[in-house]
Amino acid sequence: MATTQEQPSPVQIVFLLSDNMLATSTTLPMEMLLTAQSASQRGQHRQTSTLGLELSTASLSGQSVVSRSGLRLTPDFSLAEAPSPDLVYVPGLWRNPRPVIRRSGAILSWLREQYQNGALINAVGTGCCFLAEAGLLEGKPATTHWHYFDQFQRDYPEVLLKRQYFITQAGNLYCAASVNSLADLTVHFIQRLYGKAIASHVERHFSHEIRRSYENSGYFEQAKSRHPDEDIVQVQLWLQDNYPREVSLAQVASRFGMSTRTLNRRFKAATGQTPLEYLQEIRINNARDLLKTSNLTIGEITDKVGYQDTGYFTALFKKQLAITPSEYRATVRAKLFSADTQ
């Protein structure tokens, strides 16, 4: 009897809506993502993935919002009812974002929760203030709209503002300086989801002019790991997206058309690490961030970063950092408290 292969769950993408937003910071990436899904389903690019996307919009209360242009946008959900997202789009706000940010305490809590759950979150322009106000960008690189650089630096001195970059990345957090940069970033996300051919197809349809590549316009934590082996780059991106799940290297190798031995050899040659070492590094780095920014228990953090055994996670954490997770949390919390009270 023939068996049918189980289809992967669709990727949940939630677009946050807010009063005084720039509508194009939602409509443009939404149209690009739908174009990518349609191209994949048609199979014109020898693309085996027919990954589904579930796109939805959400506002704080579920009520309509009014954009900068006066366009009224009606969301699919309130934040409380929105599906658990894999990817969040935070919109840009027109001019001074502070009045909107001051009224957005519940939105900030929701963003912190999605970050703790492992979602990728990107914000554009002054919408990056949502991430900064939520405390997610402390000690991390970020950018924003050029007109707001000085005010952003004054409001969030603990954020590492990168004025010379149009895109920044720190773990699962991305900032784009403008809607054009957001389009470049969306092409990058499409490549992660569907591969280079589909990403190129979307880019050609939405950007006829020659533009600087995503890699050349941004500041990225993994910049030191760049290398020319594109297959291994795709493996790295897959591991970054799937680190919370149970990962079998044999299945990863098969997914990318390699034997386990070949995967290990090529990965080591390209990055200087084995795939397992790379995966462990991703998980430990995300655990460090959760220990610093959340009140989750060690057991809960163990589960969220992809381990089932708290003892094993603790031993691995101590092996890499020479300190236990509890000791690390106590140390970074003490430093944060000292900085806040000075």
N, C-alpha and C positions, 0 to 999 in steps of 0.2 A: 504494500500500500504506500502510495506517495505521501510524503509528509510536507506540510507547508512551513516555511521558515517564518518564525515569529517576527513581526515588524517591530522595530524599536518605537518606544513611546515618542510622540511628537515633542518638539522643543517648545517650551512655553516661553513666550516673549511678551512682556507686559510694558506698555508705554504709559508712563505717569503723565497725567494731565493736570495743569495748574492754571489758575487765572493769570492773565498778562503774559502767557507763554507765546513763543514763536511757533505758529502752527507747523511750519516747515520742518522744525526739529523733530516732529513726529511723523508727518505725512511722507517726507522724503525717504527716511530709512524704511518705513513700512512698505512703500511701493518697491523699493530695491529688494527687500527680503522676499516679497511676493513674486517678483520677477525671477529671483533665484530658484524659488520652489517650483515655479511653473516650468522653467528651463530644465530642471532636474527631472521632473515628471515626464517631459517629452522625450528625454533620453537622447537629445541631439549631440551631446558632448561626450558620449561613451562613458557617462557617469553612472556608476552602479548604485549610488545612494539615491533613494527616493524619500529621504528623511522628511517627515511632515513638520510643519510649523503651525503652532497655535498662537495667533497674534490677537491681543486684546488690549483694551485701554481701561485705565482706572483713575478715578479721582478720589480725593479723601473721603467724601461722603457719598459718592455715586451720583452727585448732581452735576449738571452741565457746567462747563467753565467757559469763560469768554477770552479768546486769544487777543493778542495785541492789535490785530487787524479788525477786531469786532466779531470775528467768526465764532459762533457758538458751537462747542464740541460736546457731544453727549457720550459719556463713557459707557463701557460695557458693564463695569463693576465698580463698587466701592473698594477701597483698599482691603477692608475686612473680608470681602467676598472674592477677591481676585485669586486666580489660581497661583500656586506656588511657582515662581518664575525661575527659569534657567538664565534668562537675560533680561535686564531692566534698562529701559531708555528713560533718562531724566531730561526734561526739555530745557531749552534756554528760556530765559526771562528777558523782557524788554527793559533796558536801562537799569535803574537801581533795583536790585533784587531784594533788598532788606525788608521792605514792608511785607512782601509775600513770605519770606523766610521766617519772619517773626510770628506769623500765624500758622506755621507748619510743623508744630511739635509732633503731631501724630504721624506726619509723613516722614520725619526724621527717624522716629522709632521704627517705622515700617522698613525704611532703608537699612537700618542697623540689623534688623531681624533677617532680611533677605541676604545681607552680606554674611551673617553668621551661618546661614543655611547653604552657603557656597555659590550663590548666584553671581554671575558676572554683571557688574553695574557700570554703565557709562553715562556721563553727563556732558552737556555741551554749553559753551559760553558761560554766562552767569549762573546757569543751572548747576555748575560745579560747586556753587556755594551751598547747595543742599548737602553734598557729601562732606564739605568742610565743616558745616554747622553740626552735622551728625557726629563729628569726631573721627570720621573714617580716614581722613587724610593726614592726620598728625604724623609728622616725621616722614612723610611720603611725598614724592614728586607730584605736581599737579600743574595745570594751566587753566586759563580762563580767557574771556574776551579781552583783547588788548586795551579797550577803553576802561576796563575795570581793574587793571593790574595793580595800581597803587592802593586802591581801596581794599582789594582782596588781601594784599600784603599786610595792611594795617589791621584788618579784621581777623586774619588768621596767620599770625606770625610764625606759628609752629609748622605750617605747611611749607614744603620746599617748592616754591613757585618757580617754574621754568619758563621764563618769558620768551625765550628764543625758540620754543618748540610749539608746534600746533597740536600735538597729541602726546599725552603721557600715559604710562601704564605702571601700575604698582599692584602686583598680584592680580586680583579679580576686579580692580578698579581702573577705569579708563576715563580720561578727561579729553575733550576735544574743544579747541579754542573757538571754532566757528561751525556753521552748518556745512560749509564745504569740507572742513576737516572731518566732520561727522560722517559725511558720505564716504570719505577714504576709510574711516574706521569701520563702517558698515561693510565695505568690500572685504576688509580683513576678516570680519566675523563670518561673512559668506564663504570665504575660503576655508575657514575652520570647519564650517558645516558641510560644504559640498565639494571642496577642492578647487584647484586653481582655474580649471577650464570654465566652471560656472561663474567664479568670481570675475574672470576676465570678460565673460559675456555680459555680465551686469555692468561692469565698469564702462565697457564700450557703448552701451546703450544710454547710460546716464551721464557720461563725461566724454564728449567727443574730443575735447582738447587734451593735449599731453600734460599730465600733472605729475607732481612729485609723488613717488611711491610712499606708501604707508611707512615702510621701514626707514626712509630717508627724512621724514618730516616729524618723527616722534622721539620721545625719550622713554626707553624701556628698561626694566630691571634685568631682563635676560640678554641685553645687548652684547655682553661678553661672550655669550654662547653661540653667536651667529656663525654659520658655516655653510658650505655650498651644497650639502647633501639634502636635497629637497624632500626625499622620502623620509629621512630622519626628522626634518623639521615638522612634517605632518604627524609623525609619531609623538614628538614633543607636545604639539598642540593637543593631540588626543589625550595624552596623559594629564595635561593641565586641565582639560575639561572634565575628565572622568576620575580624578584622584579620589573622590569620596567613595567610589564604588569598589567592589571586589575586582581586582585586576589580575588576570592571568597572562603572563608574558607570552605563553604559547598561543593564546587567542589573539593577543596584540600582533604577534609576528604573522599569524595567518591572515589577519585583517588587512595587513599591508603587503601581503604576497611574499613573505620571507619565511625561512626557517628560523627557529629560536636562536640557533647558533649564528646565523647571518645577521639577525637583528642585533644580538649582543656585540658582534664584531664591528658592524658599521656604526652603531650608536656610540661605542667606546672610541672609535676612530674620529667621529665627528665632534663629540662633546667632551671627551676625557672622562666620562662616567659610564657605568653600565645603566641600562634602563631602570633596574631596581634602585640603584643609588639616586638616579634622577627623580624617580617617583617618591622615594623617601624624603628627598630634599623638599619637594613641593609640599608634601604632607606636613613636615615639621615646620616649614615656614608659615603655612596656614594655621597650624596649631599655635605658633608663637603669637600670631596676630589675634587669635581668639582669646588666648590667655591674657593679652593686654587689653582688649577692647570689650570683652563680654564677661558676664557672670556665670557662664556655663560651667558645670562641674567638669572635672578631669575626665570622668567617664563619658559625659556627653560630647566633649571635644574629641575624645578618642574615636567615637563613632562617626562624628561629622567629617573627620579627615581620613576615614577609610580603614580604620583598624577595629578589630573586634575585642582584642585583649588589652585591657588597660595596663596590665603589668608589662606586656611586651612593648606597648607604646612608651611607657615611662622609661624602660630600659634603653630603648632606641633614642629617645629624646636626650637622656643623660649621656649616652655615648657620643652624641653629636655635639652637645653644648656643655658637657661637664656640669650639669645642674638638672635637678628634677623639674617637671612641669610646675609643681607647687612652689618650689623655690624661685623659679623664673617669674611666675606671676607675682609673688611677693616683692621681688626686686623691682620689676618694671612698674608695679603699682606705687611703690614707695617713691620712685623717681617722678612719676606723674604727679603725685600728691605734692611733692616738694616744688615742682615747677609751677603748679597751680597756686601755691600759697606764697610764692615770692612776689 
